[in-house]
Amino acid sequence: MFKLIWKLIKLIFSICIIAGLITAACVGYAGFIEPKRLTVNEVTDVSYSMQQPITVAVFGDTHFGFNYTTEDFQKVIDEVNSNPPDVLIFAGDLIDNLEENPVDTALISSKLSEMKANIGKYAVFGNHDYGGGTEFKYEAIMNAGGFRVLKNEIITFSEYNLRLIGIDDVLIGYGDPSVANKAAGDMYNLVICHEPDVIDSILNSNTDYMVAAHTHGKQIHLPFLNNEYMPSYGQKYIKGEYRLSNNAGTVVYVNSGLGTTRIPARFGAPPELTYLYITNSN
């Protein structure tokens, strides 16, 4: 009887040791390895109105100052410059909180300016770009980096028959999703909005594709964590591509972002750079 109890104790002890090692490995990976990774995901959409194909690269959620640095960002710059897109898009949340974690904004602008794009570089506000003392500095930082910030604005590229629509942040900014109603039925309409769940309010528009960020791909992506802990306007469309069944056949892509917030870790949601290849049907 004593031997049986002793064997049971040793088994339990071994299981606890193994579980502890696995937990320590997962915590170490989430805190020190995955946040330093960069995945490059490629998606394709076919347009029946585009005059010629176009490449769009999307990144977002750098959250500089929390646990993400310009040194970390260099690998994104190098990746983009090794395959320059026609259009480069930043989907919001540049600095985590400028008041709590001051950063060198001139250095950030300098790094952004290194990024190449054949046609242009565009951005929208995220909720963190309005909070934490960044609201009146964000646009200047992005402009100095060569990015034009779209605040409920439209850019038309006639030679491509492409319309780019930027919706301002809807959480604490001045986002007006109705600007998407100006999507033209005879053009390809690409919408940028930081918060992905905004797509549900523009399903009656001619939006062909929308790119967003905000969710960090859950950041800590564990199967037992439901979406209720996710931020507002980021609880339905979480990560990757969603093809919707509205009349326009809209597609929304949620980029997992680069940095972190609140918790300096990522698990099951590595930092992401997305390339969208829009091909014409001809």
N, C-alpha and C positions, 0 to 999 in steps of 0.2 A: 504493500500500500504506500509506504514511504517513497519507494523507488518511482512509483507511478506519479505521485505528487511532484517529486523532484523533476521528472521528465516534463511534466506539464508546465512547471515553473520555468524551466530552461526554454521550452518552446515559446511561451509567452514572452519571455525576455528577448529571445532571438527575433520574434516578430516585431517587438517594440523597437529594437535596434535597427532592423531593416526599414521599418516605417519612418524612423527618425532620419535615417540616411537619405531615403527617398525624398522626404519633406525638405531636408536641408539642400539637396541637389536642386529641387524644383525652385526653392526660394532663391538660391544662388543664380540659377539660370534666369529666372524672372527679373531679378534685380540687376544683374551684371552682364548677361549675354544677349538675351532677346532685345532689350532696348537699343543695343548697339548694332543690331543687324539692319539690313535694308533689303526688302524684297521688291522686285520690279515685276508688276503684273501688267499683262497686255490684254486688251479687249478690243473687239471690232464691232462696228455698226455699219449697215449698208444704207446709203441715202439714194432716193430716187429723184432728188432735185439738185444735188451737188454738181457743180461743173467739173470738179476735179477732186481727187482724194486729198485729205488733210490729216495731219497728225497732231494730237493734243496731249500734252503731258500735264498731270495733276499731282500736286502735293499739298499738304495742309497740316495744321495742328503741330507746329514746331514747338510752341510753348517755351520759347527761349527763357532762360532764367530759373526754371524749376529744376529740371534734371537733364536739360538738353543744351548743348553749346554749339558755337560756330565750328568747333573742331569736329563735332559729330556731324554737322551739316555738310561738311566738305565732301563726304562721300556721295551726297545727293547732287551737289554741284558737278562733281566729276562724272557721275552717271548721266546726268542731263546733257552735259557738254560732249560726251562721247556719242550721243545720239540726239542731236538738237531737234526738238519738235518744231512744228510750224507755230503753234500757239502754246504758251506755257501759262498754267493757271495755278494760283495759290488760293486755296479754299478757306482761308481764315484761321484765326487764333495764332498770331505770330509770337506774342510775348505772353507768358502766363500771368504775371502780375508785376507790373513795372514798379509799383510802390513797395511791395514786399521783397522783390528780388530784382534790384536794379541791374540793367545790362547796358552794354555799350551799343547804343542804337546806330551809331555811325558805322561800327564794324558790321552789324547785321546788314545795313544798307549796302555796304561794300561787297559783302558776300553775295547778296541777291543780285548785284550788278554784274557779277561774274557769270551768271546763268545765261545761256544762249537760247534764242528762239528766232526762227526765220522770219516770222511775221510780227509777233508782239507778245508782251507779257502782261497778264491781267490778274486782278485779285478782287476779293470781296471781304467785307468785314466779318469777323466771327464775334461771338459774345465776349470773349476775353479781350478782343480789340477795343471794345467799348468800356470794359471794366478795368479796374486796377491802374488807372491813371494813363491809359494809352489812347483814349478816344481822340484827343486832339493832336496826337503825334503819329498815329498809325499811317495815315495817308501820306504824310511827308516822308516817313521811313520807306514806305513802299515805292513812292515816286523816285526817291533818290536811288533806289535799287533797279529802276527802269520799269516798274510795274504801274499800270494805270488801274486805279481802284474804281470799280463800278458800283454805284449806289442807286439801285433801281434804274439802271441805264442799259441802253442797247448799243451794240457796235455791229455794223453791217459790213461784211466783206463781199462786195459785189462780184469780184472775180471768182469767188468760190461758191457764191449763192448761199452764204452762211450768215446766220444771225446769232450773235453772242449776247446773251441777256444775263446781267448780273443783279441778283436780288440781295439787298442789304440784310444784315443780321436781323432776325425776327424776335429774338429773345429779349434783348435790352436795347437794340438799335432801332432803326427806322424802316425795317423791311416791309416792302409792299409787293406781295406775291402777284398782285393783279398786273404788274408790268409784263408778266408772261403772256397776258392776253394779246400783246402786240406781236406775238410770234406769228410769222407769216406762213400761210398755207402753202405757198409755192417756194419756200426756202427751207433749208435745214436749220433748225432752231436748237441751239445748245445753251442750256441754262446753268448758271453757277449759283449755288446757295449754300451757305455753311451748314445749315440744318436740313438733313435729308427728308424728314417727315413733312416738310413744306410741299413736297410733291403732290400730296393728296389734295391740296387746295388749288392746284393748277391743272388737274386732269382734264378739264374741258378746253384747255388751250391746245395750240398746235406744237407743244413742246415735243421734240424728238428724243432728246437726251438731256438728263440733268446730272451734274457731278456735285458731290457734297463731301463733307468731312464730319467733324463734331463728335462722333461716337468713339473714336479710337479703336474701332473694331471690337469694342467692349473693354479693351486694354487688358483686363484680367478675364480671359474667356474660359470660364469653367461651366460645364454642362448643368450644374445645379443652381447657377445664378440666373434668375430670370431677368427680363428686361425692365422691370419696375425701378431698378436702381440707376438706370440710364438717364441721361439728362433730357429735359423736355425737348420735343421735336427730334428726338433721337432714339425713340423706343420701339419703332416699327421696322425701319430700314436700318440695319446695323452694320453690315459689312458686305462688300462686293456688289455684284450686279443683280438687279431685279428688273425683269421684263413684265410690264403691266398690260392689262387687257382693256385699256380705254380706247377710244376711237383713233387716237394718234399713235397707238402702240408705243407709248413712252417707255423709255428705259432710264432707270436711275442707278448710278454707281456711287457707292459710299467708300471713299478712300479711308484707310485705317489710320492715317496720320503718321507723324514722325516722333513727336515727343510724348511726354506724359503729364498728367496733372493729378494732384491730391496724393497719389501713390506713385513713388518713383520706380515703377516696375511694369513690365508687360509679360503676359503669358498667353500664348495661343493667338496673339495679334501683333505680329512683328511690324516694325515701321515699313511704310509702303510708298512707293512711287508708281503711279499708274500711267500707262500709255494707252490712249484711245485712238484707234485707227479708224477714221471715217472714210469708207470707200464709196465711190459712186457706182451705180448699177450698170453704167454703160460699158 
